[in-house]
């Protein structure tokens, strides 16, 4: 993460604010593209450990190169989205945001009270980007997607 975005080159998304609730690869890489195109991106991480990729090697000093690559140029804030004070900070960020990106398992944002319908009430112009490994609905939606191990899906047939 950079300490300041003042020196960042301007791009077509200059002036846009992205709230990044994503983790590991697909979400952070997508929001990094928005950052590369000039958006100000604030990555929200949970207290304690942050994004899992902070623990992925190789390292330069104590910084994960993997984490640095898929989160370059972003600002960062630690928020516990179950804590009332942190929830208030998050909602204030959403009021000002143009884009919110998340890649939790389907249902997590609903349980937190932060689904699109609720957040659109405080920011109707918000673009809400949600990504999951197996979609938001359907027979596989409840499966988490973290890596390429599909052994738990043996009961399903692929029809081409």
DSSP file (Angstrom, degrees, kcal/mol; ACC not computed):
  #  RESIDUE AA STRUCTURE BP1 BP2  ACC     N-H-->O    O-->H-N    N-H-->O    O-->H-N    TCO  KAPPA ALPHA  PHI   PSI    X-CA   Y-CA   Z-CA
    1    1 A X              0   0    0      0, 0.0     2,-0.3     0, 0.0    74,-0.2   0.000 360.0 360.0 360.0 147.2    0.0    0.0    0.0
    2    2 A X        -     0   0    0     72,-1.1    74,-0.2     1,-0.1     3,-0.1  -0.642 360.0-137.4 -90.7 153.1    1.2    3.5   -0.6
    3    3 A X  S    S+     0   0    0     -2,-0.3     2,-0.3     1,-0.2    -1,-0.1   0.796  89.0  15.1 -77.5 -27.6    1.3    6.1    2.1
    4    4 A X        -     0   0    0      1,-0.1    -1,-0.2    70,-0.0     3,-0.2  -0.994  52.4-156.7-144.3 149.8   -0.2    8.7   -0.1
    5    5 A X  S >  S+     0   0    0     -2,-0.3     3,-1.4     1,-0.1    -1,-0.1   0.331  72.1 100.6-104.0   5.7   -1.9    8.8   -3.4
    6    6 A X  T 3  S+     0   0    0      1,-0.3    -1,-0.1     0, 0.0     0, 0.0   0.858  85.2  44.7 -59.8 -36.6   -0.9   12.4   -4.1
    7    7 A X  T 3  S+     0   0    0     -3,-0.2    -1,-0.3     2,-0.1    -2,-0.1   0.471  86.9 121.2 -88.1  -1.2    1.9   11.4   -6.5
    8    8 A X  S <  S-     0   0    0     -3,-1.4     2,-0.1     1,-0.1    -3,-0.1  -0.355  71.3-108.6 -66.6 139.0   -0.2    8.8   -8.3
    9    9 A X        -     0   0    0      1,-0.1     2,-0.1    -2,-0.1    -1,-0.1  -0.393  35.3-114.9 -65.9 143.3   -0.6    9.3  -12.0
   10   10 A X        +     0   0    0     -2,-0.1     2,-0.2    -3,-0.1    28,-0.1  -0.455  40.7 170.6 -77.9 153.1   -4.0   10.4  -13.1
   11   11 A X    >   -     0   0    0     27,-0.1     3,-1.9    26,-0.1    27,-0.1  -0.817  52.3 -72.9-147.9-173.6   -6.1    8.1  -15.3
   12   12 A X  T 3  S+     0   0    0      1,-0.3    26,-0.2    -2,-0.2    25,-0.1   0.720 129.3  50.0 -64.5 -20.0   -9.7    7.8  -16.7
   13   13 A X  T >  S+     0   0    0     24,-3.0     3,-2.2    21,-0.2    27,-0.3   0.225  77.1 139.2-102.0  14.8  -11.0    6.9  -13.2
   14   14 A X  T <   +     0   0    0     -3,-1.9    25,-0.2    23,-0.4     3,-0.1  -0.360  68.4  29.5 -57.2 132.7   -9.4    9.8  -11.4
   15   15 A X  T 3  S+     0   0    0     23,-0.6     2,-0.3     1,-0.4    -1,-0.3   0.232  92.2 118.8  98.2 -12.8  -11.8   11.2   -8.9
   16   16 A X    <   -     0   0    0     -3,-2.2    24,-2.9    22,-0.1     2,-0.5  -0.654  53.5-146.2 -87.0 144.3  -13.6    7.9   -8.2
   17   17 A X  E     -a   40   0A   0     -2,-0.3    81,-2.9    22,-0.2    82,-2.1  -0.951  13.0-168.2-112.3 123.1  -13.6    6.3   -4.8
   18   18 A X  E     -ab  41  99A   0     22,-3.1    24,-2.8    -2,-0.5     2,-0.6  -0.941  10.9-154.0-111.9 126.9  -13.6    2.5   -4.5
   19   19 A X  E     -ab  42 100A   0     80,-2.9    82,-2.7    -2,-0.5     2,-0.7  -0.910  17.0-156.6 -98.3 120.1  -14.2    0.7   -1.2
   20   20 A X  E     +ab  43 101A   0     22,-2.9    24,-3.1    -2,-0.6    82,-0.2  -0.858  29.7 161.7-108.6 105.2  -12.5   -2.6   -1.4
   21   21 A X  E     + b   0 102A   0     80,-3.2    82,-0.5    -2,-0.7    81,-0.1   0.109  44.7 119.7-100.7  18.6  -13.8   -5.4    0.8
   22   22 A X        -     0   0    0     79,-0.2     2,-0.3    80,-0.2    22,-0.1  -0.366  42.1-166.2 -88.8 164.9  -12.1   -8.1   -1.3
   23   23 A X     >  +     0   0    0     -2,-0.1     2,-0.7    80,-0.1     4,-0.6  -0.969  48.8   5.3-147.2 160.4   -9.5  -10.6   -0.3
   24   24 A X  T  4 S-     0   0    0     -2,-0.3    46,-0.1     1,-0.2   122,-0.1  -0.562 109.7 -38.5  68.2-103.5   -7.0  -13.1   -1.8
   25   25 A X  T  > S+     0   0    0     -2,-0.7     4,-2.8     3,-0.1     5,-0.4   0.799 119.0  51.2-123.2 -61.2   -6.9  -12.8   -5.6
   26   26 A X  H  > S+     0   0    0      1,-0.2     4,-1.6     2,-0.2     5,-0.1   0.892 117.4  38.1 -60.0 -43.8   -9.9  -12.2   -7.8
   27   27 A X  H  X S+     0   0    0     -4,-0.6     4,-2.5     2,-0.2     5,-0.3   0.965 117.8  46.6 -69.8 -53.3  -11.3   -9.2   -5.9
   28   28 A X  H  > S+     0   0    0     -5,-0.2     4,-1.8     1,-0.2    -2,-0.2   0.875 112.7  51.1 -59.0 -36.8   -8.0   -7.4   -5.1
   29   29 A X  H  X S+     0   0    0     -4,-2.8     4,-1.6     2,-0.2    -1,-0.2   0.919 110.5  49.6 -66.6 -40.6   -6.7   -7.9   -8.6
   30   30 A X  H  X S+     0   0    0     -4,-1.6     4,-1.4    -5,-0.4    -2,-0.2   0.917 112.8  45.4 -62.6 -44.0   -9.9   -6.4  -10.0
   31   31 A X  H  X S+     0   0    0     -4,-2.5     4,-2.1     1,-0.2    -1,-0.2   0.784 106.6  60.7 -73.0 -24.5   -9.8   -3.3   -7.7
   32   32 A X  H  X S+     0   0    0     -4,-1.8     4,-3.1    -5,-0.3    -1,-0.2   0.879 101.0  54.1 -66.1 -36.3   -6.1   -2.9   -8.5
   33   33 A X  H  X S+     0   0    0     -4,-1.6     4,-1.5     2,-0.2    -2,-0.2   0.925 108.2  48.9 -62.1 -42.9   -7.0   -2.4  -12.1
   34   34 A X  H  <>S+     0   0    0     -4,-1.4     5,-2.3     2,-0.2    -2,-0.2   0.904 112.4  49.1 -61.3 -40.2   -9.4    0.3  -11.0
   35   35 A X  H ><5S+     0   0    0     -4,-2.1     3,-2.1     1,-0.2    -2,-0.2   0.923 107.6  53.4 -63.8 -45.4   -6.6    1.8   -9.0
   36   36 A X  H 3<5S+     0   0    0     -4,-3.1    -1,-0.2     1,-0.3    -2,-0.2   0.803 105.4  56.1 -59.1 -29.0   -4.1    1.6  -11.9
   37   37 A X  T 3<5S-     0   0    0     -4,-1.5   -24,-3.0    -5,-0.2   -23,-0.4   0.325 132.5 -89.2 -88.8   7.7   -6.7    3.5  -13.9
   38   38 A X  T < 5S+     0   0    0     -3,-2.1   -23,-0.6     1,-0.3    -3,-0.2   0.318  78.9 138.6 111.0  -7.8   -6.7    6.4  -11.4
   39   39 A X      < -     0   0    0     -5,-2.3     2,-0.7   -25,-0.2    -1,-0.3  -0.365  55.5-122.0 -68.9 148.5   -9.4    5.5   -8.8
   40   40 A X  E     -a   17   0A   0    -24,-2.9   -22,-3.1   -27,-0.3     2,-0.5  -0.842  35.8-166.2 -86.5 119.1   -8.7    6.1   -5.1
   41   41 A X  E     -a   18   0A   0     -2,-0.7    34,-3.0    32,-0.4     2,-0.6  -0.936  13.6-165.3-116.7 128.1   -9.1    2.7   -3.6
   42   42 A X  E     -ac  19  75A   0    -24,-2.8   -22,-2.9    -2,-0.5     2,-0.5  -0.946  12.9-150.0-113.0 113.9   -9.4    2.0    0.2
   43   43 A X  E     -ac  20  76A   0     32,-3.1    34,-2.5    -2,-0.6     2,-0.6  -0.713   6.9-151.2 -84.6 126.1   -9.0   -1.6    1.2
   44   44 A X  E     - c   0  77A   0    -24,-3.1     2,-0.3    -2,-0.5    34,-0.2  -0.879  19.2-178.1 -99.9 122.2  -10.9   -2.6    4.3
   45   45 A X  E     - c   0  78A   0     32,-2.6    34,-2.2    -2,-0.6     2,-0.1  -0.909  27.4-110.3-122.4 149.4   -9.3   -5.4    6.2
   46   46 A X     >  -     0   0    0     -2,-0.3     4,-1.0    32,-0.2    34,-0.2  -0.393  43.2 -96.7 -73.1 153.9  -10.4   -7.2    9.4
   47   47 A X  T  4 S+     0   0    0      1,-0.2     2,-1.1     2,-0.1     3,-0.1  -0.287  98.2  26.5 -66.3 154.8   -8.4   -6.6   12.6
   48   48 A X  T  4 S+     0   0    0      1,-0.2    -1,-0.2    -3,-0.1    30,-0.0  -0.516 132.9  12.2  99.0 -66.9   -5.7   -9.1   13.6
   49   49 A X  T  4 S-     0   0    0     -2,-1.1    -1,-0.2     1,-0.1     5,-0.2   0.623  81.1-159.0-123.0 -19.6   -4.5  -10.6   10.4
   50   50 A X     <  +     0   0    0     -4,-1.0    -1,-0.1    -3,-0.1     2,-0.1  -0.305  61.4   0.3  69.5-158.2   -5.9   -8.6    7.5
   51   51 A X  S >  S-     0   0    0      1,-0.1     3,-2.1     2,-0.1     4,-0.2  -0.392  72.9-124.9 -62.2 136.3   -6.0  -10.1    4.1
   52   52 A X  G >  S+     0   0    0      1,-0.3     3,-2.2     2,-0.2    -1,-0.1   0.812 105.9  70.2 -53.3 -32.1   -4.8  -13.7    4.1
   53   53 A X  G >  S+     0   0    0      1,-0.3     3,-1.3     2,-0.2    14,-0.7   0.614  76.1  79.7 -69.6  -8.9   -2.3  -12.9    1.3
   54   54 A X  G <  S+     0   0    0     -3,-2.1    -1,-0.3     1,-0.2    10,-0.2   0.735  95.2  50.1 -63.3 -19.5   -0.3  -10.8    3.8
   55   55 A X  G <  S+     0   0    0     -3,-2.2     2,-0.4    -4,-0.2    -1,-0.2   0.403  87.8 105.4 -98.8   1.8    1.1  -14.2    4.9
   56   56 A X    <   -     0   0    0     -3,-1.3    10,-0.5    -4,-0.1    11,-0.4  -0.703  65.9-108.9 -87.0 129.1    2.0  -15.5    1.4
   57   57 A X  S    S+     0   0    0     -2,-0.4     2,-0.2     7,-0.1     7,-0.1  -0.356  79.7  79.5 -82.2 171.9    5.6  -15.5    0.4
   58   58 A X        -     0   0    0      5,-0.1     7,-2.8    -2,-0.1     8,-0.5   0.555  66.9-165.4 -77.0 166.4    8.0  -14.6   -1.0
   59   59 A X  E     -E   64   0B   0      5,-0.2     2,-0.5    -2,-0.2     5,-0.2  -0.849  27.8-153.2-119.6 152.2    8.7  -11.6    1.1
   60   60 A X  E >  S-E   63   0B   0      3,-2.4     3,-1.9    -2,-0.3     2,-0.4  -0.974  85.3 -41.8-116.9 111.1   10.9   -8.5    0.9
   61   61 A X  T 3  S-     0   0    0     -2,-0.5    -2,-0.1     1,-0.2     0, 0.0  -0.575 124.9 -29.4  63.9-125.6   11.6   -7.7    4.6
   62   62 A X  T 3  S+     0   0    0     -2,-0.4     2,-0.5    -3,-0.1    -1,-0.2   0.233 117.2 102.8-104.4  13.9    8.2   -8.4    6.3
   63   63 A X  E <  S-E   60   0B   0     -3,-1.9    -3,-2.4    -8,-0.0     2,-0.3  -0.858  70.3-129.5-103.6 126.3    6.1   -7.5    3.2
   64   64 A X  E  >  -E   59   0B   0     -2,-0.5     4,-2.3   -10,-0.2    -5,-0.2  -0.558   7.4-151.9 -70.5 127.7    4.5  -10.2    1.1
   65   65 A X  H  > S+     0   0    0     -7,-2.8     4,-2.4    -2,-0.3    -1,-0.2   0.872  97.2  54.6 -67.9 -36.0    5.2   -9.6   -2.6
   66   66 A X  H  > S+     0   0    0     -8,-0.5     4,-2.1   -10,-0.5     5,-0.2   0.962 110.8  44.2 -59.5 -53.1    2.0  -11.3   -3.5
   67   67 A X  H  > S+     0   0    0    -14,-0.7     4,-0.9   -11,-0.4    -2,-0.2   0.922 113.6  51.6 -58.0 -45.2   -0.1   -9.0   -1.3
   68   68 A X  H  < S+     0   0    0     -4,-2.3     4,-0.3     1,-0.2     3,-0.3   0.875 109.2  50.7 -61.3 -38.4    1.9   -6.0   -2.6
   69   69 A X  H >< S+     0   0    0     -4,-2.4     3,-0.7     1,-0.2    -1,-0.2   0.938 114.8  39.8 -67.2 -47.2    1.2   -6.9   -6.2
   70   70 A X  H 3< S+     0   0    0     -4,-2.1   -38,-0.2     1,-0.2    -1,-0.2   0.458 124.9  38.6 -86.5   2.0   -2.5   -7.4   -6.0
   71   71 A X  T >< S+     0   0    0     -4,-0.9     3,-1.6    -3,-0.3    -1,-0.2   0.162  80.4 146.5-130.9  17.8   -3.0   -4.4   -3.7
   72   72 A X  T <   +     0   0    0     -3,-0.7     3,-0.1    -4,-0.3   -37,-0.1  -0.246  68.6  14.0 -60.7 141.6   -0.5   -1.9   -5.1
   73   73 A X  T 3  S+     0   0    0      1,-0.2   -32,-0.4   -38,-0.0    -1,-0.2   0.405  97.4 124.4  80.1  -2.5   -1.5    1.8   -4.9
   74   74 A X    <   -     0   0    0     -3,-1.6   -72,-1.1   -34,-0.1    -1,-0.2  -0.539  56.0-132.6 -91.0 155.4   -4.3    1.3   -2.5
   75   75 A X  E     -c   42   0A   0    -34,-3.0   -32,-3.1    -2,-0.2     2,-0.4  -0.586  26.8-144.3 -90.8 166.1   -4.9    2.9    0.9
   76   76 A X  E     +c   43   0A   0    -34,-0.2     2,-0.3    -2,-0.2   -32,-0.2  -0.988  20.2 177.9-139.5 145.4   -5.8    0.6    3.8
   77   77 A X  E     -c   44   0A   0    -34,-2.5   -32,-2.6    -2,-0.4     2,-0.6  -0.993  23.9-135.2-142.0 143.2   -8.0    0.7    6.9
   78   78 A X  E     +c   45   0A   0     -2,-0.3     2,-0.4   -34,-0.2   -32,-0.2  -0.886  34.3 165.5 -99.3 121.6   -8.7   -1.9    9.5
   79   79 A X        -     0   0    0    -34,-2.2     2,-0.8    -2,-0.6   -32,-0.1  -1.000  34.8-144.9-138.2 137.0  -12.4   -2.2   10.4
   80   80 A X    >   -     0   0    0     -2,-0.4     3,-2.2   -34,-0.2     6,-0.3  -0.890  15.3-159.2 -96.0 105.7  -14.4   -4.8   12.3
   81   81 A X  T 3  S+     0   0    0     -2,-0.8    -1,-0.1     1,-0.3   -35,-0.0   0.443  89.0  58.8 -72.6   2.8  -17.7   -4.7   10.4
   82   82 A X  T 3  S+     0   0    0      5,-0.0     2,-0.4     4,-0.0    -1,-0.3   0.468  87.4  90.1-101.6  -7.1  -19.4   -6.3   13.4
   83   83 A X  S <> S-     0   0    0     -3,-2.2     4,-2.8     1,-0.1     5,-0.2  -0.782  75.9-138.4 -92.4 129.9  -18.4   -3.4   15.8
   84   84 A X  H  > S+     0   0    0     -2,-0.4     4,-1.9     1,-0.2     5,-0.1   0.883 102.1  49.0 -57.5 -42.7  -20.9   -0.6   15.9
   85   85 A X  H  > S+     0   0    0      1,-0.2     4,-1.6     2,-0.2    -1,-0.2   0.922 114.4  44.6 -64.0 -43.9  -18.2    2.2   15.8
   86   86 A X  H  > S+     0   0    0     -6,-0.3     4,-2.6     1,-0.2    -2,-0.2   0.847 109.7  56.6 -68.7 -34.2  -16.4    0.6   12.9
   87   87 A X  H  X S+     0   0    0     -4,-2.8     4,-2.7    -7,-0.2    -1,-0.2   0.892 105.3  52.0 -62.3 -39.2  -19.7    0.0   11.1
   88   88 A X  H  X S+     0   0    0     -4,-1.9     4,-1.9    -5,-0.2    -2,-0.2   0.905 109.9  48.4 -64.6 -41.2  -20.5    3.8   11.4
   89   89 A X  H  X S+     0   0    0     -4,-1.6     4,-2.0     2,-0.2    -2,-0.2   0.936 111.9  49.9 -62.0 -46.1  -17.1    4.6    9.8
   90   90 A X  H  X S+     0   0    0     -4,-2.6     4,-2.4     1,-0.2    -2,-0.2   0.919 109.4  50.4 -59.4 -45.7  -17.7    2.1    7.0
   91   91 A X  H  X S+     0   0    0     -4,-2.7     4,-2.0     1,-0.2    -1,-0.2   0.853 108.2  53.0 -64.2 -34.2  -21.2    3.5    6.3
   92   92 A X  H  X S+     0   0    0     -4,-1.9     4,-0.9     2,-0.2    -1,-0.2   0.895 109.0  49.9 -65.7 -39.0  -19.7    7.0    6.1
   93   93 A X  H >X S+     0   0    0     -4,-2.0     4,-0.9     1,-0.2     3,-0.7   0.918 108.7  52.4 -62.5 -43.2  -17.2    5.7    3.6
   94   94 A X  H >< S+     0   0    0     -4,-2.4     3,-0.6     1,-0.2    -2,-0.2   0.872 101.3  61.0 -62.3 -37.4  -20.0    4.2    1.6
   95   95 A X  H 3< S+     0   0    0     -4,-2.0    -1,-0.2     1,-0.2    -2,-0.2   0.836 113.5  36.7 -57.1 -32.4  -21.9    7.5    1.5
   96   96 A X  H << S+     0   0    0     -4,-0.9    -1,-0.2    -3,-0.7    -2,-0.2   0.548  99.2 104.8 -96.9  -9.9  -18.9    9.0   -0.3
   97   97 A X    <<  -     0   0    0     -4,-0.9   -79,-0.2    -3,-0.6     3,-0.1  -0.289  48.6-165.8 -79.2 156.0  -18.0    6.0   -2.5
   98   98 A X  S    S+     0   0    0    -81,-2.9    29,-2.5     1,-0.3     2,-0.4   0.696  81.2  23.6 -99.9 -34.6  -18.6    5.4   -6.2
   99   99 A X  E     -bd  18 127A   0    -82,-2.1   -80,-2.9    27,-0.2     2,-0.4  -0.991  57.6-167.3-136.2 139.5  -17.9    1.7   -6.1
  100  100 A X  E     -bd  19 128A   0     27,-2.8    29,-3.2    -2,-0.4     2,-0.4  -0.999  13.1-169.1-122.5 128.6  -18.0   -1.0   -3.5
  101  101 A X  E     +bd  20 129A   0    -82,-2.7   -80,-3.2    -2,-0.4     2,-0.3  -0.962  11.3 166.1-119.0 134.7  -16.3   -4.3   -4.3
  102  102 A X  E     -bd  21 130A   0     27,-2.5    29,-2.2    -2,-0.4   -80,-0.2  -0.992  22.7-174.9-143.7 150.4  -16.7   -7.5   -2.2
  103  103 A X        +     0   0    0    -82,-0.5    30,-0.1    -2,-0.3   -76,-0.1  -0.133  37.8 136.7-138.2  41.4  -16.0  -11.2   -2.7
  104  104 A X        -     0   0    0      1,-0.2     3,-0.1    28,-0.1    -2,-0.1  -0.316  68.6 -78.4 -73.8 167.2  -17.3  -12.8    0.4
  105  105 A X    >   -     0   0    0      1,-0.1     3,-2.0    27,-0.1     4,-0.4  -0.385  67.3 -82.3 -59.8 147.2  -19.3  -16.0    0.3
  106  106 A X  T 3  S+     0   0    0     35,-0.6    -1,-0.1    29,-0.3    30,-0.0  -0.285 118.5  28.2 -53.8 135.4  -22.9  -15.3   -0.8
  107  107 A X  T 3> S+     0   0    0     -3,-0.1     4,-2.5     4,-0.0    -1,-0.2   0.084  89.8 100.2 101.2 -22.0  -25.0  -14.2    2.2
  108  108 A X  H <> S+     0   0    0     -3,-2.0     4,-1.9     1,-0.2     6,-0.2   0.945  85.0  46.0 -63.9 -47.9  -22.1  -12.6    4.2
  109  109 A X  H  >>S+     0   0    0     -4,-0.4     5,-2.9     1,-0.2     4,-0.7   0.866 111.7  53.6 -64.6 -34.5  -23.0   -9.1    3.2
  110  110 A X  H >45S+     0   0    0      4,-0.2     3,-1.1     3,-0.2    -1,-0.2   0.942 108.3  49.2 -61.2 -47.6  -26.7   -9.8    3.9
  111  111 A X  H 3<5S+     0   0    0     -4,-2.5    -2,-0.2     1,-0.3    -1,-0.2   0.840 110.6  50.5 -63.3 -32.5  -25.9  -11.0    7.4
  112  112 A X  H 3<5S-     0   0    0     -4,-1.9    -1,-0.3    -5,-0.2    -2,-0.2   0.633 115.4-117.3 -77.1 -13.3  -23.8   -7.9    8.1
  113  113 A X  T <<5S+     0   0    0     -3,-1.1    -3,-0.2    -4,-0.7    -2,-0.1   0.690  86.1 112.0  83.0  20.3  -26.7   -5.7    6.9
  114  114 A X      < +     0   0    0     -5,-2.9    -4,-0.2    -6,-0.2    -5,-0.1  -0.090  35.0 135.8-119.1  33.7  -24.6   -4.4    4.0
  115  115 A X  S  > S-     0   0    0     -6,-0.3     4,-2.4    -5,-0.2     5,-0.3  -0.240  72.0 -95.8 -73.0 173.2  -26.3   -5.9    0.9
  116  116 A X  H  > S+     0   0    0      1,-0.2     4,-2.9     2,-0.2     5,-0.2   0.906 122.3  55.3 -57.8 -44.7  -26.9   -3.7   -2.1
  117  117 A X  H  > S+     0   0    0      1,-0.2     4,-0.7     2,-0.2    -1,-0.2   0.896 112.0  43.1 -58.6 -42.1  -30.5   -2.8   -1.2
  118  118 A X  H >> S+     0   0    0     -3,-0.2     4,-0.6     1,-0.2     3,-0.6   0.921 116.9  45.2 -70.5 -44.1  -29.4   -1.4    2.3
  119  119 A X  H >X S+     0   0    0     -4,-2.4     4,-1.5     1,-0.2     3,-0.8   0.833 106.0  60.4 -71.6 -30.8  -26.3    0.4    1.0
  120  120 A X  H 3< S+     0   0    0     -4,-2.9    -1,-0.2    -5,-0.3    -2,-0.2   0.754  94.3  66.1 -67.1 -22.6  -28.2    1.9   -2.0
  121  121 A X  H << S+     0   0    0     -4,-0.7     3,-0.2    -3,-0.6    -1,-0.2   0.849 111.5  33.2 -65.3 -33.1  -30.6    3.6    0.6
  122  122 A X  H << S+     0   0    0     -3,-0.8    -2,-0.2    -4,-0.6    -1,-0.2   0.628 137.6  22.0 -97.9 -14.6  -27.7    5.7    1.8
  123  123 A X    ><  +     0   0    0     -4,-1.5     3,-1.9     1,-0.1    -1,-0.2  -0.613  62.9 179.2-150.8  85.5  -25.9    6.0   -1.6
  124  124 A X  T 3  S+     0   0    0      1,-0.3    -4,-0.1    -3,-0.2    -3,-0.1   0.676  82.9  57.3 -65.5 -17.2  -28.2    5.4   -4.6
  125  125 A X  T 3  S+     0   0    0    -28,-0.1    -1,-0.3     2,-0.1     2,-0.1   0.422  79.4 126.5 -91.8   2.2  -25.4    6.0   -7.1
  126  126 A X    <   -     0   0    0     -3,-1.9     2,-0.6    -7,-0.1   -27,-0.2  -0.378  54.4-144.3 -65.3 130.2  -23.2    3.3   -5.6
  127  127 A X  E     -d   99   0A   0    -29,-2.5   -27,-2.8    -2,-0.1     2,-0.7  -0.884  16.9-159.1 -91.4 122.4  -21.9    0.6   -8.0
  128  128 A X  E     -d  100   0A   0     -2,-0.6     2,-0.6   -29,-0.2   -27,-0.2  -0.903   6.8-169.6-112.0 106.1  -21.9   -2.6   -6.0
  129  129 A X  E     -d  101   0A   0    -29,-3.2   -27,-2.5    -2,-0.7     2,-0.4  -0.868   6.7-179.2-102.5 118.3  -19.6   -5.3   -7.4
  130  130 A X  E     -d  102   0A   0     -2,-0.6     2,-0.4   -29,-0.2   -27,-0.2  -0.968   1.2-177.6-122.0 129.2  -20.0   -8.7   -5.9
  131  131 A X        +     0   0    0    -29,-2.2     2,-0.3    -2,-0.4  -104,-0.1  -0.976   6.0 167.3-128.0 138.4  -17.9  -11.7   -7.0
  132  132 A X    >   -     0   0    0     -2,-0.4     3,-0.6     1,-0.1     4,-0.1  -0.970  42.9-113.7-144.6 161.3  -18.0  -15.3   -5.8
  133  133 A X  T 3  S+     0   0    0     -2,-0.3    11,-0.1     1,-0.2     3,-0.1   0.809 112.6  20.5 -65.7 -31.8  -16.5  -18.5   -7.0
  134  134 A X  T 3  S-     0   0    0      1,-0.4     6,-0.3     9,-0.3    -1,-0.2   0.069 115.7 -96.4-129.6  23.9  -19.8  -20.2   -8.0
  135  135 A X    <   -     0   0    0     -3,-0.6    -1,-0.4     1,-0.1   -29,-0.3  -0.102  38.4 -82.0  86.2 173.4  -22.2  -17.3   -8.4
  136  136 A X  S    S+     0   0    0     -4,-0.1     2,-0.3    -6,-0.1    -1,-0.1   0.631 108.7  27.5 -91.1 -17.3  -24.8  -15.8   -6.0
  137  137 A X  S    S+     0   0    0     -3,-0.1     3,-0.2     4,-0.0     2,-0.1  -0.856  84.8  64.0-136.4 170.6  -27.5  -18.4   -6.7
  138  138 A X  S >  S-     0   0    0     -2,-0.3     3,-1.1     1,-0.2     4,-0.3  -0.327  93.5 -53.8 102.2 176.2  -27.8  -22.0   -7.7
  139  139 A X  T 3  S+     0   0    0      1,-0.3     3,-0.2     2,-0.1    -1,-0.2   0.700 133.3  40.4 -67.6 -20.8  -26.7  -25.3   -6.3
  140  140 A X  T >  S+     0   0    0     -6,-0.3     3,-2.0    -3,-0.2    -1,-0.3   0.434  82.9 102.5-105.0  -0.7  -23.0  -24.4   -5.8
  141  141 A X  T <  S+     0   0    0     -3,-1.1   -35,-0.6     1,-0.3    -7,-0.2   0.810  77.1  56.6 -56.1 -34.1  -23.5  -20.8   -4.5
  142  142 A X  T 3  S+     0   0    0     -4,-0.3     2,-0.3    -3,-0.2    -1,-0.3   0.585  84.6 101.2 -78.5  -8.2  -22.9  -21.8   -0.9
  143  143 A X  S <  S-     0   0    0     -3,-2.0    -9,-0.3    -9,-0.1   -10,-0.2  -0.597  73.1-130.0 -76.5 132.1  -19.5  -23.3   -1.6
  144  144 A X        -     0   0    0     -2,-0.3     2,-0.5   -11,-0.1    -2,-0.1  -0.497  16.1-147.5 -73.7 153.0  -16.5  -21.1   -0.8
  145  145 A X        +     0   0    0     -2,-0.1   -12,-0.1     1,-0.1     3,-0.1  -0.976  41.1 136.7-125.1 118.1  -13.9  -20.6   -3.5
  146  146 A X        -     0   0    0     -2,-0.5     2,-0.2     1,-0.4    -1,-0.1   0.624  68.9  -4.8-129.7 -35.9  -10.4  -20.2   -2.5
  147  147 A X  S    S-     0   0    0      2,-0.2    -1,-0.4     0, 0.0     0, 0.0  -0.740  83.5 -78.0-147.3-165.6   -8.2  -22.3   -4.7
  148  148 A X  S    S+     0   0    0     -2,-0.2     2,-0.9    -3,-0.1    -3,-0.0   0.154  80.8 120.1 -93.2  19.2   -8.4  -24.9   -7.5
  149  149 A X        +     0   0    0      1,-0.1     3,-0.3     2,-0.0    -2,-0.2  -0.752  26.0 164.3 -87.4 105.3   -9.3  -27.9   -5.4
  150  150 A X    >   +     0   0    0     -2,-0.9     3,-2.2     1,-0.2    -1,-0.1   0.126  35.9 116.7-106.1  19.2  -12.6  -29.1   -6.7
  151  151 A X  G >   +     0   0    0      1,-0.3     3,-1.2     2,-0.2    -1,-0.2   0.791  69.9  62.8 -60.4 -28.0  -12.5  -32.5   -5.0
  152  152 A X  G 3  S+     0   0    0     -3,-0.3     3,-0.3     1,-0.3    -1,-0.3   0.548  94.2  64.5 -73.8  -5.0  -15.6  -31.6   -2.9
  153  153 A X  G X   +     0   0    0     -3,-2.2     3,-2.1     1,-0.2    -1,-0.3   0.194  62.3 115.0-102.6  16.0  -17.6  -31.3   -6.1
  154  154 A X  T <   +     0   0    0     -3,-1.2    -1,-0.2     1,-0.3    -2,-0.1   0.768  68.3  64.8 -58.3 -26.5  -17.4  -35.0   -7.2
  155  155 A X  T 3  S+     0   0    0     -3,-0.3     2,-0.4     2,-0.1    -1,-0.3   0.645  90.7  80.4 -73.9 -11.6  -21.1  -35.4   -6.8
  156  156 A X  S <  S-     0   0    0     -3,-2.1     2,-0.4     2,-0.0    -3,-0.0  -0.765  70.9-143.8 -99.9 140.3  -21.8  -32.9   -9.6
  157  157 A X        -     0   0    0     -2,-0.4     2,-0.6     2,-0.0    -2,-0.1  -0.778   8.1-138.8 -99.1 144.9  -21.7  -33.8  -13.3
  158  158 A X        -     0   0    0     -2,-0.4     2,-0.6     2,-0.0    -2,-0.0  -0.915  16.9-161.9-101.1 124.0  -20.4  -31.5  -15.9
  159  159 A X              0   0    0     -2,-0.6    -2,-0.0     1,-0.1     0, 0.0  -0.929 360.0 360.0-110.1 120.2  -22.5  -31.6  -19.1
  160  160 A X              0   0    0     -2,-0.6    -1,-0.1     0, 0.0    -2,-0.0   0.408 360.0 360.0-101.2 360.0  -20.9  -30.2  -22.2
